[in-house]
Amino acid sequence: MFAWVALLVAGLFEVVWAYTMKLSNGFTSLYYSSITIVAMIVSFGLLAFAMKSLPLGTAYMIWTGIGAIGAFVVGIITLGEPMTFLRILAATLIFSGLILMKMAS
């Protein structure tokens, strides 16, 4: 059970590092670059911990899926990215895949 919690938190830190990487403007902002690197280390560390007991494919898919959907939502809310039907459909399909992968594990 703790592996799943670690995986969830790892995915959330993936969202943090993706967002702050965008804000770092190509790693030209020391502040956002520092947050990006720390969040990456935490995210990868928690992913590695979760992979000790979860299958590789499951852990990696859940981690990237949380990151992809989270970055999609953060981009819409904070960066004003477009919220089109096809983008929402794509995110919904990714989310559906995450649910199916969790059910299969």
Secondary structure, DSSP 8 states (H G I E B T S, - for coil): -HHHHHHHHHHHHHHHHHHHHHHTTTTT-HHHHHHHHHHHHHHHHHHHHHHTTS-HHHHHHHHHHHHHHHHHHHHHHHH-----HHHHHHHHHHHHHHHHHHHH-
